[in-house]
Amino acid sequence: MLGDWAKFLSWVFIFQLTARARTGRYVAVQAASAVLYAGLLVGLVPALGLAGAVWAHALRYGALLLGCGFFWLRSGRNEQLAVNS
């Protein structure tokens, strides 16, 4: 359930990429997220079984949410600097 909440919240940030017509970044974020998920599955499922898939899902979207939040804050600062200059 934690992974689903992180997924829901990360969509808010990801949809801003499509709204701003930054399709390349959107595709890159989705591709990196998929690669991370595959790696987590490879590492966690053999060790934890089905629970590993649940943890992989939660960790993937937790990382995606943190990454999106970081870049959103960074882009907000850049936009403020541009406006104030």
Buried (B, 14 or more C-beta within 10 A) or exposed (E): EEBEEBBEBBBEBBEBBEEEEEEEEBEEBEEEBEEBBEEBBEEBBEEEEEEBBBBBBBBBBBBBBEBBBEBBEEEEEEEEEEEEE
